[in-house]
Amino acid sequence: MECRVGCGACCIAISISSPIPGMPHGKPSGVRCVQLTPDNRCRLFGQPDRPAVCVGFRPSEETCGQSTEEALALIFELERLTRPDLDSRDSINDPGKKEK
């Protein structure tokens, strides 16, 4: 699968813990990367200072769906499921358990 031109969902939904030019501490999920252009293209694409997580991210049906909106929803859900907050993971695994 190829990236949809102008999608940018991965540049918004994914949390990045490594430095990004203009964002020395990375970025949390849901924050638009400063390197994302107004038409949702990466200014760092193909550049050596592009973060490894961005270089390694590959579009797929499972993460990108059929639209930008679907990609955002899918990637936000992956972020939620993989965040290091153990209490929220416990409540996912045990729907009867209340979050703190």
HELIX and SHEET records of a PDB file:
HELIX    1   1 CYS A   10  ALA A   13  1                                   4    
HELIX    2   2 ALA A   52  GLY A   56  1                                   5    
HELIX    3   3 GLU A   61  CYS A   64  1                                   4    
HELIX    4   4 THR A   68  THR A   82  1                                  15    
HELIX    5   5 LEU A   86  ASN A   93  1                                   8    
END                                                                             
